[in-house]
Amino acid sequence: MSQLAQALTLLAALAALIALAALYLRRVRMPRPPVGRFVRSDIAVMTVTLVSMPPIYLHLPRALTACAFGAVFLGACSMALAPVVGGRRGAAATLVLGAFILTAHLAGWVPARIAAGDLLLALAVVGVSNLWAQTGMTAGQVAALAGLLAPYDLLATGLTSVTAQLVHHFAGMPLGPMLAVNDGTSPIGAGLGDCLMLALWPLVAAKAFGRAAGWCGAIIGLCVVSVVLTGAVAGWVHGGVPLLTGLGPCIVAQYAYWRTRRGPERRTVDWRGTAVEPSADPFREQDVAVALAIADQHSDAGWLAVTEGRVVGHAPSPGGARRAAREAGHTAVPVVVAVRPHGTATKANTPGGTGNGQAALARAVGGGAGTEQIA
């Protein structure tokens, strides 16, 4: 395959990745993990982690690095598939894909290993980008992250040999952090961070400012990739190209433009009213009332996942209740309620605090159950 054909293949793969992430955002509602919303300190921690990890990878054995990335990719892939096909089927499909990658690596089926590895990485990126976008990561936070990573990518890829050493270290690895078209020490491909930022920005832009902003983000991102690949094919640049150095300022500029044109970002709760149409909205007052009434009559302590007026999961923790519901084949996001001893004060918690309306509803229903709404 010629260098031009490889470049076009990579561009098509990245376009398909962005389209798949956007389709997933539109069609699938991911359960929210029992954590708070993103804040500025989270972006700082993510930046420090991304900057500090590459030197650590270079000093780790290749086998250990492959196991670490494999565990992360398999977990993220399973998380992405669970809301679509169910928890058990998603985990089984992920394990089959991982086993095929290892088999292809041991058998020397290089094209099959590269294709399967790219599929695993793409599913992981779709899952992580949607998890961040759907659980409240704002466009401003993504723009800040992109702006912070842009100079680092220039330093690591353009001015030093850190990225080149990483590519050499990961060459031939069955579960490497690169969406690659070919194999070897100088592959044509896009790194994990590049893929994640290309997929994440259109999602948060569409959530924050509307569909036009999402389309604009996707097209500009692919244009930046096209310019970089054109330079590589024409021989204008040699070696690794710091893609985030060009993409980061473009994301920051887009955020500034849309923020000026459209005003403040839409909140996640406002966006959900038009962007996602779940089979049952767990935040309607009647659903909360039914869940509280069911929990009031339940004798076993723990947490209940309630969908359409019936218990679909029970576990000692809210996350376990949601997991039990998914494993039972219920893809709709449930209302999660705690079963507490009778006589305990009833309260209703929302992601942004305790709403007066929901608290009044809980008191009206009565009983010993608290409710945790998962956005």
C-alpha positions as CSV (number, residue, x, y, z in Angstrom):
1,M,0.0,0.0,0.0
2,S,1.4,3.4,-1.0
3,Q,1.9,6.2,1.5
4,L,-0.9,8.2,-0.1
5,A,-3.3,5.2,0.3
6,Q,-2.2,4.7,3.9
7,A,-2.9,8.4,4.6
8,L,-6.3,8.2,3.1
9,T,-7.1,5.1,5.0
10,L,-6.1,6.8,8.3
11,L,-8.3,9.8,7.4
12,A,-11.2,7.6,6.7
13,A,-10.7,5.7,9.9
14,L,-10.7,8.9,12.0
15,A,-13.8,10.2,10.2
16,A,-15.5,6.9,11.0
17,L,-14.4,7.1,14.6
18,I,-15.9,10.6,15.0
19,A,-19.1,9.6,13.3
20,L,-19.5,6.5,15.5
21,A,-18.9,8.6,18.6
22,A,-21.6,11.1,17.5
23,L,-24.1,8.3,16.6
24,Y,-23.5,6.7,20.0
25,L,-24.1,10.1,21.7
26,R,-27.4,10.5,19.8
27,R,-28.7,7.0,20.3
28,V,-27.3,5.7,23.6
29,R,-27.6,7.0,27.1
30,M,-24.8,5.8,29.4
31,P,-25.5,5.2,33.1
32,R,-23.7,7.9,35.2
33,P,-21.1,6.5,37.6
34,P,-21.5,7.5,41.3
35,V,-19.1,10.4,41.1
36,G,-19.5,14.2,41.0
37,R,-19.2,16.5,38.1
38,F,-16.0,17.6,36.4
39,V,-14.3,20.6,37.9
40,R,-11.2,22.6,37.0
41,S,-8.9,20.6,39.3
42,D,-9.9,17.5,37.3
43,I,-8.6,19.0,34.1
44,A,-5.3,19.9,35.9
45,V,-5.0,16.4,37.2
46,M,-5.7,14.9,33.7
47,T,-3.0,17.2,32.2
48,V,-0.4,16.3,34.7
49,T,-1.1,12.6,34.3
50,L,-1.0,12.7,30.5
51,V,2.3,14.6,30.6
52,S,4.0,12.5,33.2
53,M,3.0,9.0,32.0
54,P,5.0,8.8,28.7
55,P,8.5,8.8,30.4
56,I,7.2,6.1,32.8
57,Y,6.1,3.9,29.9
58,L,9.6,4.1,28.4
59,H,11.0,2.5,31.6
60,L,8.4,-0.2,31.9
61,P,8.8,-3.7,30.3
62,R,6.9,-4.0,27.0
63,A,4.8,-6.9,28.3
64,L,3.7,-4.9,31.4
65,T,2.9,-1.9,29.3
66,A,0.8,-4.0,26.9
67,C,-1.1,-5.5,29.9
68,A,-1.8,-2.1,31.3
69,F,-3.2,-0.7,28.0
70,G,-5.0,-4.0,27.3
71,A,-6.8,-3.8,30.7
72,V,-7.8,-0.1,30.1
73,F,-9.0,-0.8,26.5
74,L,-10.9,-3.9,27.4
75,G,-12.6,-2.2,30.3
76,A,-13.5,0.9,28.2
77,C,-14.8,-1.3,25.3
78,S,-17.0,-3.3,27.6
79,M,-18.3,-0.1,29.2
80,A,-19.2,1.2,25.7
81,L,-21.0,-2.0,24.6
82,A,-22.9,-2.6,27.9
83,P,-25.7,-0.1,27.3
84,V,-26.1,-1.4,23.7
85,V,-26.1,-5.2,24.0
86,G,-26.2,-5.7,27.8
87,G,-23.4,-6.1,30.3
88,R,-22.7,-9.8,29.9
89,R,-22.8,-9.8,26.1
90,G,-20.7,-6.7,26.0
91,A,-18.1,-8.2,28.3
92,A,-18.1,-11.5,26.3
93,A,-17.7,-9.6,23.0
94,T,-14.8,-7.6,24.4
95,L,-13.0,-10.7,25.7
96,V,-13.5,-12.4,22.3
97,L,-12.0,-9.4,20.5
98,G,-9.1,-9.3,23.0
99,A,-8.4,-13.0,22.6
100,F,-8.5,-12.6,18.8
101,I,-5.9,-9.8,19.0
102,L,-3.5,-11.9,21.1
103,T,-4.0,-14.9,18.8
104,A,-3.3,-12.9,15.7
105,H,-0.2,-11.5,17.4
106,L,1.2,-14.9,18.3
107,A,0.3,-16.4,14.9
108,G,1.9,-13.5,13.0
109,W,-1.3,-12.3,11.3
110,V,-0.2,-8.7,11.2
111,P,-3.0,-7.1,9.1
112,A,-5.7,-8.9,11.2
113,R,-4.0,-7.8,14.4
114,I,-3.8,-4.2,13.3
115,A,-7.5,-4.1,12.2
116,A,-8.7,-5.8,15.4
117,G,-6.5,-3.6,17.6
118,D,-7.8,-0.5,15.8
119,L,-11.4,-1.7,16.4
120,L,-10.7,-2.2,20.1
121,L,-9.1,1.2,20.4
122,A,-12.0,2.9,18.5
123,L,-14.6,1.3,20.8
124,A,-12.7,2.4,23.8
125,V,-12.4,6.0,22.6
126,V,-16.2,6.0,21.8
127,G,-17.0,4.8,25.3
128,V,-14.6,7.2,27.1
129,S,-15.5,10.3,25.0
130,N,-19.2,9.6,25.5
131,L,-18.8,9.0,29.2
132,W,-17.1,12.3,29.7
133,A,-19.5,14.2,27.4
134,Q,-22.7,12.6,29.0
135,T,-21.6,13.0,32.6
136,G,-21.1,16.8,32.5
137,M,-17.7,17.6,31.0
138,T,-18.1,21.0,29.5
139,A,-16.8,22.4,26.2
140,G,-14.8,25.0,28.2
141,Q,-13.1,22.2,30.1
142,V,-12.2,20.3,26.9
143,A,-10.9,23.5,25.3
144,A,-8.8,24.1,28.4
145,L,-7.4,20.6,28.2
146,A,-6.7,21.0,24.5
147,G,-4.9,24.3,25.1
148,L,-2.7,22.8,27.8
149,L,-1.8,19.7,25.7
150,A,-0.9,21.7,22.6
151,P,2.5,23.0,23.8
152,Y,3.3,19.7,25.4
153,D,2.7,17.9,22.1
154,L,5.0,20.3,20.4
155,L,7.7,19.7,23.0
156,A,7.3,15.9,23.1
157,T,6.9,15.3,19.4
158,G,8.4,18.3,17.5
159,L,11.3,19.4,19.7
160,T,12.3,16.2,21.5
161,S,12.3,12.5,20.7
162,V,9.9,11.4,23.5
163,T,7.1,10.5,21.1
164,A,9.5,8.8,18.7
165,Q,10.9,6.7,21.5
166,L,7.3,5.8,22.5
167,V,6.5,4.7,19.0
168,H,9.6,2.6,18.8
169,H,8.7,1.2,22.3
170,F,5.2,0.3,21.2
171,A,6.1,-1.1,17.8
172,G,4.6,-4.5,17.2
173,M,2.7,-4.4,20.5
174,P,-0.7,-6.2,20.2
175,L,-2.5,-3.6,22.4
176,G,-0.7,-0.4,21.7
177,P,-2.1,3.1,22.1
178,M,-2.2,4.0,18.4
179,L,-4.8,3.8,15.7
180,A,-2.4,2.5,13.1
181,V,-2.6,1.7,9.4
182,N,0.7,-0.2,9.1
183,D,3.2,-1.8,11.5
184,G,6.8,-1.1,12.3
185,T,8.9,1.5,14.0
186,S,7.6,4.3,11.7
187,P,3.9,3.6,11.4
188,I,1.3,5.9,9.9
189,G,-1.3,6.4,12.6
190,A,-2.8,8.6,15.2
191,G,-2.1,8.4,18.9
192,L,-4.6,7.6,21.6
193,G,-4.7,11.3,22.8
194,D,-5.2,12.6,19.3
195,C,-8.1,10.2,18.7
196,L,-9.7,11.0,22.0
197,M,-9.6,14.7,21.4
198,L,-10.8,14.4,17.8
199,A,-13.9,12.4,19.0
200,L,-14.5,14.3,22.3
201,W,-14.6,17.9,21.0
202,P,-17.5,17.5,18.5
203,L,-19.6,15.8,21.2
204,V,-19.2,18.4,23.9
205,A,-19.5,21.2,21.3
206,A,-22.8,19.8,20.1
207,K,-24.0,19.3,23.7
208,A,-23.0,22.9,24.7
209,F,-23.9,24.9,21.6
210,G,-25.9,22.8,19.2
211,R,-25.6,20.5,16.3
212,A,-23.9,23.2,14.0
213,A,-21.0,23.5,16.6
214,G,-20.6,19.7,16.6
215,W,-20.4,19.5,12.8
216,C,-18.0,22.4,12.7
217,G,-15.8,20.7,15.3
218,A,-15.7,17.4,13.4
219,I,-14.9,19.1,10.1
220,I,-12.2,21.3,11.4
221,G,-10.6,18.4,13.2
222,L,-10.5,16.3,10.0
223,C,-9.1,19.3,8.1
224,V,-6.2,19.6,10.6
225,V,-5.6,15.9,10.1
226,S,-5.7,16.3,6.3
227,V,-3.1,19.1,6.4
228,V,-0.8,17.0,8.6
229,L,-1.1,14.0,6.3
230,T,-0.7,16.1,3.2
231,G,2.6,17.4,4.6
232,A,3.7,13.8,5.4
233,V,2.9,12.4,2.0
234,A,4.4,15.4,0.1
235,G,7.6,15.1,2.1
236,W,7.3,18.5,3.8
237,V,7.5,17.0,7.2
238,H,9.4,14.0,8.5
239,G,8.9,11.8,11.5
240,G,6.2,12.4,14.0
241,V,3.9,15.5,13.7
242,P,2.4,17.1,16.8
243,L,-1.2,16.9,15.8
244,L,-2.5,18.4,19.1
245,T,-0.3,21.5,18.5
246,G,-2.5,22.4,15.6
247,L,-5.7,20.9,16.9
248,G,-5.6,22.5,20.3
249,P,-5.6,26.2,19.2
250,C,-8.4,25.4,16.7
251,I,-10.5,23.9,19.6
252,V,-9.9,27.0,21.8
253,A,-10.8,29.3,18.9
254,Q,-14.0,27.4,18.2
255,Y,-15.0,27.6,21.9
256,A,-14.4,31.3,22.0
257,Y,-16.4,31.8,18.8
258,W,-19.4,29.8,19.9
259,R,-19.3,31.2,23.4
260,T,-19.5,34.7,22.0
261,R,-22.1,33.8,19.4
262,R,-24.4,31.5,21.5
263,G,-23.7,32.7,25.0
264,P,-23.4,30.3,28.0
265,E,-23.2,26.6,27.4
266,R,-26.3,24.4,27.7
267,R,-26.4,22.4,30.9
268,T,-26.3,18.6,30.5
269,V,-29.9,18.4,31.9
270,D,-31.1,20.9,29.3
271,W,-29.3,19.1,26.4
272,R,-30.8,15.8,27.3
273,G,-34.3,17.0,26.6
274,T,-33.5,17.3,22.8
275,A,-30.4,15.2,22.1
276,V,-31.4,11.9,23.7
277,E,-34.8,10.2,23.8
278,P,-34.5,7.4,26.4
279,S,-37.3,4.8,26.7
280,A,-38.1,6.0,30.2
281,D,-37.0,9.3,31.8
282,P,-35.9,8.5,35.3
283,F,-36.2,12.1,36.5
284,R,-40.0,12.5,36.1
285,E,-41.6,13.0,39.4
286,Q,-44.0,10.0,39.0
287,D,-41.1,7.7,38.4
288,V,-39.4,8.9,41.6
289,A,-42.6,8.5,43.5
290,V,-43.1,4.9,42.3
291,A,-39.4,4.1,43.2
292,L,-39.8,5.6,46.7
293,A,-43.0,3.6,47.3
294,I,-41.4,0.4,46.2
295,A,-38.4,1.0,48.4
296,D,-40.7,1.7,51.3
297,Q,-42.2,-1.8,51.0
298,H,-38.8,-3.5,50.4
299,S,-37.4,-5.4,53.4
300,D,-33.8,-6.1,52.3
301,A,-31.3,-3.3,53.0
302,G,-29.3,-2.0,50.1
303,W,-30.0,-0.2,46.8
304,L,-32.7,-0.8,44.3
305,A,-32.7,0.0,40.6
306,V,-36.3,0.7,39.5
307,T,-37.5,0.9,35.9
308,E,-41.1,1.2,34.7
309,G,-42.5,0.6,38.2
310,R,-40.6,-2.6,39.0
311,V,-37.3,-3.6,40.6
312,V,-34.7,-4.6,38.0
313,G,-31.6,-4.7,40.2
314,H,-30.6,-5.0,43.9
315,A,-27.2,-4.6,45.4
316,P,-25.4,-3.2,48.4
317,S,-24.3,-0.1,46.4
318,P,-25.9,2.2,43.8
319,G,-23.4,1.2,41.2
320,G,-24.0,-2.5,41.9
321,A,-27.7,-2.0,41.5
322,R,-27.3,-0.3,38.1
323,R,-24.9,-3.1,37.1
324,A,-27.4,-5.7,38.1
325,A,-30.0,-4.0,36.0
326,R,-27.7,-3.9,33.0
327,E,-26.7,-7.5,33.4
328,A,-30.4,-8.4,33.5
329,G,-30.8,-6.8,30.1
330,H,-32.5,-3.5,31.1
331,T,-30.8,-0.8,29.0
332,A,-32.9,2.1,30.2
333,V,-31.3,4.3,32.9
334,P,-33.1,3.4,36.2
335,V,-34.0,5.3,39.3
336,V,-31.7,4.2,42.1
337,V,-33.1,4.3,45.6
338,A,-31.7,3.3,49.0
339,V,-33.7,1.0,51.3
340,R,-33.3,2.5,54.8
341,P,-34.8,1.5,58.2
342,H,-38.4,2.8,58.7
343,G,-38.5,6.1,60.6
344,T,-35.3,7.5,59.0
345,A,-35.7,10.9,57.5
346,T,-36.5,10.6,53.8
347,K,-34.6,12.8,51.3
348,A,-34.2,13.1,47.6
349,N,-30.8,13.9,46.1
350,T,-30.1,15.3,42.7
351,P,-26.8,15.8,40.9
352,G,-26.9,19.5,41.7
353,G,-28.2,19.2,45.3
354,T,-31.5,18.5,46.9
355,G,-34.4,20.0,45.0
356,N,-37.3,21.3,47.0
357,G,-39.9,19.8,44.6
358,Q,-38.4,16.3,44.8
359,A,-37.9,16.6,48.6
360,A,-41.6,17.5,49.0
361,L,-42.5,14.6,46.8
362,A,-40.4,12.2,48.9
363,R,-42.1,13.5,52.1
364,A,-45.5,13.1,50.5
365,V,-44.8,9.5,49.5
366,G,-43.4,8.8,53.0
367,G,-41.4,5.7,54.1
368,G,-37.8,5.1,54.7
369,A,-36.2,5.4,51.3
370,G,-33.8,7.9,49.8
371,T,-33.4,8.4,46.1
372,E,-30.3,9.1,44.1
373,Q,-30.9,10.4,40.5
374,I,-28.3,9.4,38.0
375,A,-27.9,11.9,35.2
